[in-house]
Amino acid sequence: MKKKSNLKTLFCRLFVLFIIMLFIVGAGEIPNNNKGRQVEPLSDIITSVSPDSANTGDNFTLTINLDESLGTPPIPPSNIVPDSVAIGDIEGTNIQRNNFVVTATFNIPETASAGKKTIFIEFPAPPDQQNAQPMVFSKMDAFEIISTAEPGSLVVNIKPDLAAKDGAQWKLDNGSWQNSGATVSDLSVGTHTITFSGLSGWNVPLSQDVTISSGVTEIVDATYTEASEQTLTYPVVDTNQTQCFNTSGGNVSCTSSGSFNYGQDAQHTAFSPNYTDNGDGTITDNITGLMWQKNAGEKMTFEEAVSNASSLNLAGYTDWRLPSIKELYSLILFSGKDISGYESTDTSSFTPFINSNYFDFEYGDTSAGERLIDSQFASSTEYVSTTMDGDHTVFGVNFADGRIKGYGTQPIGNQTQGKTFFVLYVRGNSDYGKNNFSDNGDSTITDNATGLMWTQTDSQNGLNWGDAIDYCDNLQIAGFNDWRLPNAKELQSIVDYTRSPDTTSSAAIDPMFDVTSIKNEEDATDYPYYWSSTTHINMQSGGNSAYLSFGRAMGNMNGNWMDVHGAGSQRSDPKTGNPADYPTGHGPQGDANRIYNYARCVRDAVVTTEIKTGSLIVNILPQEAIDDGMQWKVDNGSWQDSAETVSNLSVGKHTVSFKTDENWTSPKDQEVTITDGETLTITGTFTDKTTPGTCNPGDLDANGKINLKDVIILLQKFVDIEK
C-alpha cells in the first residue's frame, strides 16, 4: 500500500510539474490571483521595471523600460538623462539612460520599510526651456521591498495603574487591543503607530509612532489623565487612510514627531470605521449610531429621493430619512482610489470610497451612456445659493471619486428629467452632524459634539500641502503643542451648510471662527479652500490632497469663472506646483487649482465614547500542527497560539488568517462576526503536506506567484519520496 501511495504522489507531482512548465513557458510567472491588480492607464510612461523586488540590504541595478510607442514628447529626448530615480523615498545612484531604458544602482537599507513602493523618474527641464518644470513620471506599487531584518518587540506600560485597571488598552497599527505591560512580538523593523482605547472618565493619550529595531524590545510609557464625563453626539469616523505619501505622490514611511511632514492623516486614528450587517437589508454604524439601507437600488431624481423616504418600510422601520451631507459623508473612506480619467470598463481591481464589504456599491452604468465615475449619492442638504448659471443645487457624495460636490437638480438641454442619484436612506441619532461649539476665550474653539478643539484663526496665508502640515505640527496656542492638520472628515464637520458668500456674505462656517478673505479667480471677494491632512489617491499616485471649500467652489466653464460646486464642497488639489499652470482650471468643470490653500488646525479634546466589544478564541487542529508552531491572527494583529483569547474586538466582522508553512496547508481565511460581550470560538484545521499520496501543487513558496522557484521546490519534494 505504501508503494502505491508513493507512486500516486509521484504521478501527481509530475503532472503538476508539466502543467507549471507549460504556464511558465507560455506566460511567464502566474499570479496566484489578480485581486488588487492596478489597471494602468494607456498614457503610463513606465511600462516595466526589473527586478521588481529586493530584500533589505540588497545592492542591485534597477532597469526601467519606458513606453517606446510614445516617442518625444512626452518622453524627453534620448540625450536627457534623469536627475533622479527613486524607489519610494530611496534614491538611486549611477543613473544612466539608453534611449527607452533607464538604469540606476540601489542599496536598500536594512531599516527600509517593507511593502509595495512607487517608482519615480525625474527628468530635468529641456535646456531650451529654462522656466519649465522638471518632468516626474511614476508607476505606483511597481516594486516590493522584502524585509530580512530580525523582528523586534514592543511593550507599552499604561499609567496610572488605575487607568489600566479601568480597562485602558493599546494597539499597534491595525492589530488587536493589548493590556498594559503586554508584549507584541514579531514586529517588522521600522516605524509603527501606537493608538489607545477610549475610556470613560479619562483623557486618552495621543497616538504615537515608535521605531522598531532589529532584535530589540522597545518599551513605551503612555499616560492617561482623569477627565470629566462626556458623551459625543457627533463622533467623526476615521478616514481609514493607513499610508503616508510625499508631496510628489509616492508612498513613503510615516515620519516621527518633529520630522518634515509629520501629521499626515495616517498618523492619527480616532474612531475606526466599524459596522454590523443586521442581515435584514440594513447596516448599523457602531460609531455614529446611524442605521443605513444596505442597497441603494435604482437611481432616482432628487425630488423622488425626498418623497420616497416617507413611504419606505425596511426591516420593520418606517422612520427612514434622506441623509444630510454630514451623515452621508460619515461613510466615506479615503482608502479608496479616484478612477477619474479611466477609459476601460473593467472595475474588478478598483477600491471605492465606501466599504463595499457592507454596502452594495455600483459604478456608473456605461451601457446606459453613463461614465464609470457617475456614482453620485444624494443628500438632503440643498445649497443655500446656486451654482453654474443659477441652478438649484443639492450636495452629494461621489463614492467613485471621493468628493463632495453640489449638483444641479433640473433637466439640462433636451433631458426630460433632472439628474439622478443613488440613495441610501438612514435612521437613528438625529443629533448626528450638529455642532456644539464653545469659545474657550484663548483663541481656541471646542466642539463638544465631536470632542475636537480648533484654532479660532486660520493660517492667514496660502500654503502648499507640505507647509500646511508643518504649520500645524509646529503651532503652539493656548498652552497646547499637539496641533495637527485635520483630516478631511474632521474638517468637513465644521462646515456650516446654512451659510455661503452669496447669501450671508460669509464663509460657510460658524461666525465664531475667524476666516481670512481672499480675491477669487473672478476677482470677487471670497473665502479660501482649506487643506486637509488626507491624501486623495488616484490611479497614478498620491500627489493630490483633499480640501474643503469654505467659499465658492470655483470652476471655469466656457471661459467664465463661476461657483460650480458650492461652498462646502470637498475636492482635491496637487500638493505642490504652480497655479499658473492651470489658467482654465482642471477637469470637466474646470475646477480652480489654487495649490496654495489655507490651514486651520485641530487637536483632540476629551474623547470618551465607548465602543462595544467581544472576544475570539481559535482552536488549531491537529496537535501536530500546534507542535510545529502553527498560529492564527485576527485582522492585522499579532500571531496567537491555539486556544488563546483575543479580547476587546469591536463588534462586527473581522478576518481570521493562519500561518503558512512548507509542511502544512493552511486553512482558508475565515470571516467572523463579533457580538457585544460574547466570546466566539472557531476551529482552524491544517493539513499535513508531507503525508504520502497528497498532491499539493501551486504556490509552494507562498510568495503570491507560481514560478521557477516553485518548480525547484517540487523537484526537491520529488527527490525526497520514499523508495
C-alpha angles and dihedrals in degrees: 000000000000091000091052090050091052091048089051090052091047094052092044093052094044090052092049090046089054092050093046092050091050090053094045093050092045103037112010115230116006116222112231086228136340099232111134094013106150116230107223119215118249091249093062106131098196107070101176145347130211126236098022096194141030140177124247108270093030123136115203147138116257117213118203121192119206124208106271092196093067101061123183118347118053087031111057117246116281093254091063110093118198118258091213141017117185141178101211103308095339112105122215127222136208092039115193135173133204107183105284095004124082123187132189136172119239136191109194109212118234088238096052114129115252124237143065116332136194119243114224130193118185118194121193120244113272112272091242092052104059094166094051122109122247113265115241121192123185143180115204121225090359097135134041126208114205117202118227095174120121108260121251135211139230135211121189120195115200117213136239104033090227091064090051091049090050089059105268110162141173137213136194120234105317095334131122124287117271133199123239111285095019119139123227110199138186093048120165117243113262140049122339131175125235117205129183133221122251112251128190112246095017137092108234121231115246119257111267137195122236127192115223117208127203112280094351130123110220119205120206129184119209125188128211117197126207117258139177118268114274135169120201118224094185109038109178110229114227119256093236091231108149103169133076124221136196124232091264091058101256123139107247139172113277110253126230127254112291094025127115113286094005110157103058120155094262091058095065124053123181120162107002114217110269127176140175122209103217093199093234102087094280135102124206119211102216092200102049098029090230121139116214139196107251099212122042093202121195122354119260139183121265091254091053091047091055096045097042094059093075093054098046114116109181129162089350094303126117101175096089120143139185104261124246116242090257092052092047093046090055086076097057117112121194092207082088126097125230110239096194110146096019109144105190129074103230108109098169094111097043127111114208124210092252131065101266090184087074107020123055103239131189132185119219118297106249091185088064093050095264127131118244086244092061096103100121118159119206127232130194091242111109120196110252089217129036136258135218108000098351097302121169102245137200125191120240141169121239106210090187096062102019102242144120113225137166111243127200111240101201127088116271123217111323095353116130095207139026127262115303127223141188111250131208110187119211140198138186135042098056089186093065112118095022115121126218106197127189123189104223093198092235101087091276133103124204122208103209090192094061100026091235128132118210136195109251093219129046131227090278089215135065116257135183115245098264092049090048090054091050093043091062095038091056097041121117116189133153091002094302126116100175096089120140140178106268122244117245095264094048090049093048089053091073096049111116105212092191090070135066139157092257099047105032101017088237144092118276094263138090110283088236085082124075114232126191112231121224141183110251130212090280089053090246125135107266144145131257138264109243123218122234125203089240119110113221102218119206134179092281108037149316094272095125131067131204119251135182120228110223089176132037114324095230127209138168113241116180091336096312125110115223144145101280103169109018138246106298096042121138115215134145139253134194109269092230139008141083121305088209088071088070104053093157098031127244136282133016093312094040094244110206109249105207098162090186098080129160132259134224114182131220140190135185117267119185113333114186107145108138121221123211114245143183139184139249135209123188120195115203123212141236110032090231089063090052090049089052091055101257111167143173138220137193119232106324096329131125123291116271132201122237114289094012117139124233109199136193095038111163116250112266138047124343134172123237116202132180137221119263124226135173091237098046136054106223123224115255118264111275127212112217132187117223118210125205113271095355134111117226119204122198136167130232117196121202121202122219109241092194095062108117113253094029116125114205110175127169136044097014096169092047094229094132094257140080107226145135092297089062089051090053091050089049092051090049090053089049091053090050095056111124113253 
